Amino acid sequence: MAVKKAASKSMPKSGRNPKGGLTAGGRAYYAKTEGSHLKAGVTGAADTPEKMHRKGSFLTRMFTNPRGPMLNAKGEPTRLALSAHAWGEPVPKTMSAAHKLAAKGHTLLSKYHAAQEKAAKKSPGKQSAKKAAKKVAANRPPTNR
């Protein structure tokens, strides 16, 4: 009797960009298997609040406490390090370079929160904006400086 092979949960090679991140096909595969929608990384300047929030969250999440080395045994950048390139950042080769990216992420998130609070103060007639700003301020993680 033939044994049915389990379906692979890993990303197919065609879905991974060799320069870092996922291809459009990889994002489509992820949407199909996981049911969620991934956007491409912010490669340019994070000049809008949404871009600041996305890029800042990514850099903070991935490089504050990296889950692996930046270089493999051959001295080549790992997928973790290449993910920074997919977001328009230099590929970190050391842990200190990764922590600098994390610090940049914290800075972007601080700018995002400041923009949200400023927008809430500008529109005094909108109670929902004020509540949103208070919620953002209450949920802001403490800075470790």
Buried (B, 14 or more C-beta within 10 A) or exposed (E): EEEEEEEEEEBEEEBBBEEBBBBEBBBBBBEEEEEEEBEEBBEEEBEEBEBBBBBBBBBBEBBBEBEEBBBEEEEEBBBBBBBBBBBEBEBBEEEEBBBBBBBBBBBBBBBBBEBBBEBBEEEEEEEEBBEBBEEBEEEBEEEEE
